[in-house]
Amino acid sequence: MKPTEFRRELDRKWTELDNEAMVQKNSTGALCELIKLYERLDGGDRILADEAITEWIQSTNARKRFDALALVDQFRIQAAIPQLEAAETKLQRRTDPEAPYELAKVKRILERLRNTV
């Protein structure tokens, strides 16, 4: 599968899982399924998944960002460092009530990733 097709398919899968979780009122349902899916990926597909997941960090959808951050943290996805740094800068400028909490999470994940290298 080509990288763009893989990305599209992973985005479609996230949307499907997120919609199912919303209907079931299960806020972590999509994330749990994404973790299972990620664990089944082989090396080449994991690299493609890492690229897609790191892009989700910049999503305008807060649920997608939450899932991306959780996956990056759980699987220590080093490729996410540049996106996390960009998110950190962006979050420092935001004034909405959620920004400080998301910023703290991004900083924690960045610290863990940098200490894993």
N, C-alpha and C positions, 0 to 999 in steps of 0.2 A: 504494500500500500504506500502511496506517495505521502510525503509529509503533510501536504495541504489536505489530502483526503483524511488522513489520520486525525488531524486537528479538528476538521469538521465533524468527524464521527464522534470524537471525544466530547466536543461541544454539544452535539445532539444528545449523546448519552447523559451528560450532566443535566441538560434541560429536561429530559425524560425523567430522570431520577428525582430532580428537584420538584417537578410537578407532582409526581407520585407522593413524595414526602409531604408536600403542602396539603394535598387532598387528605392524607392520613394524619395530618397535624403532628408530624414527626419531624421536628426541626433538624435532627441529625441523621435522618434516614438516608439522604443522598450521600452524605459524607461517608457513612458506614459502607455503603455499596461501592463508592469510589475507592475506598481503601482496599476492599476485596478485589476489585478490578485491577488496581495498580499492583497488588501483590502477585497477580497471575501473569503479569507482563514479563516478556523476556528482555534481555539487555537492549536490543535495538528499539523495541517498542517503548521501553522505559525512557529512552533518550527522547523520543518523539513526544511521549506523554509529559516529560519534564518541561519541554519547550512550551507545550500548550498550557500546562498548569501555571507556569511562571507568567504567561501572558494574562491569565485570569487575575493576577494580583492587581492589575490596572483596570479591571472591569468596573463598570458603573453599577453593577448589580452587587449589593452588599453580601448576599448569600453566596454568590460565586466567589467573591474575594475571601469570605470566611473559609469556604471549603479549600480554596487554593492555599491559604496560609496554613491551615491544618495539615494538608498533605505535604507541603514544603517542610513543615516542622517535623512531622512524624517520620518522613523518609529522608530527611536531611538533604534536600535537593539543592546542591551547591550552585547549580545553574541559575537559581533564583536570586542570588545576591544582588546583581545589578537592578533587577525589578524591585526588590525590597528597598534598596537605597533610594530609588526614584520615588517609591511610595512613602518612604520616611520624609523626604523633602516636601512632597505634596501634602502629607498629613500635618506637617508643622505649620502650614499656611491655612489649613481649614479651621473654621470656627464652629462647626456644628457640634452638638453634644456628644456624638459618637467618636469624633476624631481623636481625643486624648486616649481613649481605650484602644482604638485600633493602632494608634501610634505606639503605645506601650507594647502591644503584641508584636508589631513589626520589629521593634527594637530588640525584644527578647529573642525572636527567631533569628535575627541577624547575628546577635551575640553567640547563640548556639552554633550557627553555621560557621562563623569565623573561628570558633574554638574547636571545631571538628576538623578543620583543614590541616 
